[in-house]
Amino acid sequence: MHSPIIDLAQARILVSNDDGIHAPGIKVLEKIARAISKDVWTVAPETEQSAAGHSLTIRRPLRVRQVSRRRYSVDGTPTDAVLLGINHILKDKKPTLVLSGVNRGANLGEDVTYSGTVAAAMEATILGIPAIAFSQYYTSDAVKWSTAEHWAPEIIRKVTRVGWGRNVLMNVNFPDVAADRVTGIEITRQGKRKIGDELTERFDPRGESYIWIGAQRAEERSTVGTDIEAVVRGAISVTPLCVDLTDQGTMRALTTIFAEG
């Protein structure tokens, strides 16, 4: 079952993120969205929710605040923001496309399991709305937002001409190079990159220990065809991710074993 091909000129676009309603990346994505459609809405977390993953707030009430025309904040996670955006704020006319980001920092490899940016797109996908997550890789304080701003419209226009599976979301990562230095747009698979190799233990004034999970990552940069290798090389990676985590090969093997009795 595939999502329908989207007519962007008539699309209602919902923008969200995990860096918060006031983050520079969401302003970039709003500008991108408005260049494509006149019907753009933003519903995003009130504060930064990086690495929140696909978490849903169910133990306390959520508050929605209107920040400005067609812009709302939610005091919860990216998942909360998209859920309320689709099923509450825009319930009378739901969006036809959800854009998440632009995240300050890449979401490559196993990052996607922690990423609130990807989770916002995942929530939209589960609710039946096609979604794209955008992230801008950076290696210094000067984040090259102009790269995402320049290339995102072309990517949106091309992927929405394909009508992808209803369990699929698109994960896009921009390299840390100027827009005119991008080597191309590549369709990639998820690579391997794990946060948490560097743990720093310290002690508070009472002598109690605490631990910081560091940003250092073990990653495979040389495996051709992965999102990591492409972005490090200066290309934009477009990776289709599936919400259905079932491994079909193992499922078939288990079915055969258990059928034998």
C-alpha positions in Angstrom: 0.0 0.0 0.0 1.5 3.3 -1.1 0.8 6.9 -0.1 -0.6 9.0 -2.9 1.5 11.2 -5.0 1.3 14.7 -3.4 0.3 17.8 -5.3 2.6 20.3 -3.5 0.8 23.3 -4.9 -2.4 22.2 -3.0 -0.6 20.6 0.0 -1.2 21.4 3.6 2.2 21.1 5.2 2.8 20.6 8.9 6.3 21.5 10.2 7.8 20.2 13.4 11.1 19.3 15.0 12.9 18.3 18.2 15.1 21.4 18.7 12.1 23.4 19.8 9.8 26.1 18.4 12.5 28.8 18.6 15.3 26.8 17.0 17.0 28.3 13.9 16.5 25.0 12.0 12.8 25.1 12.1 12.8 28.7 10.8 14.8 27.4 7.8 12.3 24.6 7.3 9.3 26.9 7.5 10.9 29.1 4.8 11.5 26.0 2.7 7.9 24.8 3.2 6.4 28.3 2.3 8.4 28.3 -0.9 6.4 25.2 -1.9 3.0 25.7 -0.4 0.9 28.6 0.9 -0.8 26.4 3.5 2.0 25.9 6.1 1.5 25.2 9.8 4.0 24.7 12.6 3.5 22.6 15.8 6.7 22.0 17.7 8.0 21.3 21.2 8.2 24.3 23.5 11.8 23.4 24.4 14.6 21.3 23.0 13.8 17.6 23.0 16.9 16.2 21.3 17.3 12.4 21.7 13.7 12.1 23.0 13.1 9.3 20.5 9.5 8.3 19.8 8.3 9.0 23.3 4.7 9.9 24.1 3.6 11.9 27.2 0.8 10.0 28.9 1.4 10.7 32.7 0.5 14.4 32.6 -1.6 16.8 30.6 -0.1 18.7 27.7 -0.5 22.4 27.1 -0.7 23.9 23.6 0.2 27.6 23.1 -0.3 29.7 20.0 3.0 31.5 19.3 1.9 33.4 16.3 -0.4 32.8 13.2 -0.3 29.1 12.3 2.5 28.5 14.8 2.0 26.5 18.0 4.2 25.1 20.8 3.5 22.0 22.9 5.1 21.4 26.2 6.0 17.8 25.3 8.0 15.7 22.9 8.2 15.8 19.1 5.8 12.9 19.0 3.3 14.8 21.2 3.6 17.8 18.9 2.9 15.9 15.7 0.1 13.9 17.3 -1.6 17.1 18.6 -0.9 18.9 15.3 -2.6 16.3 13.2 -5.4 15.1 15.5 -6.2 18.3 17.4 -5.0 21.6 15.8 -5.6 20.5 12.2 -8.2 17.8 12.9 -10.8 19.5 10.6 -8.4 19.5 7.6 -5.4 17.3 8.2 -2.0 17.9 6.6 -1.0 16.1 3.4 2.7 16.2 4.3 4.8 16.5 7.4 8.3 18.0 7.4 10.5 17.6 10.5 13.7 19.6 11.2 15.9 21.0 10.1 17.8 19.3 13.0 21.1 20.9 14.2 23.3 17.9 13.7 23.1 14.7 11.6 20.8 11.8 12.2 22.7 8.9 10.7 23.0 5.2 11.4 21.6 4.2 14.8 20.9 7.9 15.6 17.5 7.4 14.0 16.4 5.2 17.0 17.1 8.1 19.4 16.2 11.1 17.2 13.3 13.2 18.0 13.5 14.6 14.5 13.0 11.2 13.0 10.4 10.4 15.7 8.2 13.3 14.6 8.3 12.0 11.0 7.6 8.5 12.3 4.5 9.6 14.3 3.1 11.3 11.1 3.8 8.1 9.2 1.9 6.0 11.8 -1.0 8.4 11.5 -1.1 7.9 7.8 0.6 11.2 6.7 3.7 11.1 4.4 6.7 12.6 6.2 10.3 13.6 5.7 12.9 14.3 8.4 15.8 16.7 7.6 19.1 17.1 9.4 22.1 19.3 8.8 25.5 17.7 9.7 28.0 20.1 11.1 31.6 19.9 12.5 32.0 23.5 13.8 29.9 26.2 15.4 29.0 27.6 12.0 26.1 25.4 10.9 25.6 25.6 7.1 21.8 26.1 7.1 22.0 27.5 3.6 22.9 24.0 2.3 19.6 22.6 3.6 17.7 25.6 2.5 19.1 25.4 -1.1 18.7 21.7 -1.6 15.6 20.7 0.4 12.9 22.0 -2.0 14.3 19.9 -4.9 14.4 16.8 -2.6 10.8 17.4 -1.5 9.6 17.9 -5.0 11.3 14.7 -6.2 10.4 12.3 -3.4 6.7 13.4 -3.4 6.5 12.4 -7.0 7.1 8.8 -6.0 4.4 7.9 -3.5 6.2 5.7 -1.0 4.9 2.9 1.2 2.6 3.9 4.1 5.0 2.4 6.6 7.9 4.4 5.2 9.4 7.8 6.1 12.2 9.6 4.4 15.4 10.6 6.4 17.4 13.3 4.7 20.9 14.4 5.9 22.8 17.4 4.4 26.6 17.4 4.5 28.8 20.0 6.2 29.7 21.7 3.0 28.5 24.9 1.2 25.5 24.4 -1.0 27.6 24.7 -4.2 30.1 22.1 -2.9 27.5 19.3 -2.5 28.6 16.3 -4.6 25.1 15.1 -5.3 22.0 13.5 -3.9 22.3 9.8 -3.1 19.8 7.1 -2.1 21.4 5.3 0.8 20.9 2.7 3.4 21.2 3.2 7.2 24.8 2.9 8.3 26.3 2.0 11.7 27.1 4.7 14.2 26.6 4.4 18.0 26.7 7.1 20.6 27.9 6.4 24.1 31.5 5.1 23.7 32.7 8.0 25.8 31.3 8.1 29.4 32.6 10.7 31.8 32.2 10.1 35.5 32.3 13.1 37.9 31.4 14.0 41.4 29.0 16.6 42.8 29.7 18.8 45.8 28.3 16.1 48.1 30.7 13.5 46.7 28.0 11.6 44.8 29.0 10.4 41.4 27.2 11.2 38.2 27.9 10.3 34.5 27.8 12.3 31.3 27.1 10.3 28.1 29.6 11.8 25.7 29.1 12.7 22.0 31.8 10.5 20.7 30.6 7.9 18.2 32.0 4.7 16.8 31.0 4.8 13.2 31.7 3.1 9.9 32.7 5.9 7.5 34.1 3.8 4.7 31.1 1.5 3.9 29.9 2.6 0.5 26.2 3.1 0.0 25.5 4.1 3.6 24.1 7.5 4.8 27.3 8.1 6.9 29.7 7.5 4.0 27.7 9.7 1.7 27.4 12.7 4.0 31.0 12.6 5.2 32.0 12.6 1.5 29.9 15.7 0.8 26.7 14.2 -0.6 23.1 14.5 0.6 21.8 11.2 1.8 18.1 10.2 1.3 17.3 7.1 3.3 13.8 5.4 3.3 13.1 4.1 6.8 10.4 1.5 7.6 8.3 1.8 10.7 7.6 -1.9 10.6 10.6 -3.4 12.4 9.8 -7.0 11.6 12.7 -8.9 10.0 11.0 -11.0 7.3 14.0 -13.4 6.8 14.1 -14.4 10.5 10.3 -14.6 10.6 10.3 -17.1 7.7 13.1 -19.2 9.4 11.2 -19.2 12.7 8.0 -20.2 11.0 9.7 -23.2 9.3 11.4 -24.3 12.6 8.2 -24.1 14.7 6.1 -25.8 11.9 8.3 -28.8 12.2 7.0 -29.4 15.8 
